[in-house]
């Protein structure tokens, strides 16, 4: 059993959020990347040239 890093409850498997495509602003341009939620304020980019960078939710234009 594991402790969930988001809610603190004991679970059988750690929660693995599914990646989704996000469109976000970077230097006044709109970029697209595959990302997973890191916490309530940020998404972590999982693939591409911005891999492992965080994107604030206020910079996200669209999630799909």
C-alpha positions as CSV (number, residue, x, y, z in Angstrom):
1,X,0.0,0.0,0.0
2,X,1.1,3.5,-0.7
3,X,0.2,7.0,0.6
4,X,-1.3,9.2,-2.0
5,X,0.8,12.3,-2.5
6,X,-2.2,14.5,-3.2
7,X,-4.7,13.5,-0.5
8,X,-2.7,11.5,2.0
9,X,-5.0,8.4,2.0
10,X,-3.6,4.9,1.8
11,X,-4.1,3.4,-1.6
12,X,-3.2,0.2,-3.3
13,X,-1.4,1.8,-6.2
14,X,0.1,5.3,-6.5
15,X,-2.1,7.7,-8.5
16,X,-0.8,8.1,-12.0
17,X,-2.5,11.1,-13.7
18,X,-3.0,10.6,-17.5
19,X,-1.2,13.1,-19.7
20,X,-3.2,15.5,-21.8
21,X,-2.3,18.0,-24.5
22,X,-2.2,21.6,-23.3
23,X,-1.9,24.9,-25.3
24,X,0.0,27.5,-23.3
25,X,1.7,30.9,-23.7
26,X,5.5,31.0,-23.8
27,X,7.2,34.3,-24.7
28,X,3.9,35.6,-26.2
29,X,3.5,32.6,-28.5
30,X,1.1,29.7,-28.1
31,X,2.9,26.4,-27.7
32,X,1.5,22.8,-27.5
33,X,2.8,20.0,-25.3
34,X,1.8,16.8,-23.5
35,X,1.6,17.4,-19.7
36,X,0.3,16.0,-16.5
37,X,-1.0,17.9,-13.4
38,X,1.7,18.4,-10.9
39,X,-0.5,20.1,-8.2
40,X,-3.3,22.6,-8.2
41,X,-1.3,25.3,-9.7
42,X,1.1,23.7,-12.2
43,X,1.3,21.2,-15.1
44,X,4.6,19.3,-15.8
45,X,5.4,18.9,-19.4
46,X,6.3,15.2,-20.2
47,X,7.5,15.4,-23.9
48,X,9.0,17.8,-26.3
49,X,11.5,20.7,-26.1
50,X,10.1,21.9,-22.8
51,X,10.2,18.5,-21.0
52,X,10.2,18.6,-17.2
53,X,9.3,22.3,-17.1
54,X,6.3,23.6,-15.2
55,X,3.4,25.6,-16.7
56,X,1.2,27.7,-14.4
57,X,-2.5,27.2,-14.9
58,X,-2.9,30.9,-15.7
59,X,-0.7,30.4,-18.8
60,X,-2.8,27.5,-20.2
61,X,-5.1,28.5,-23.0
62,X,-6.7,25.1,-23.6
63,X,-6.6,21.5,-22.4
64,X,-7.6,18.6,-24.6
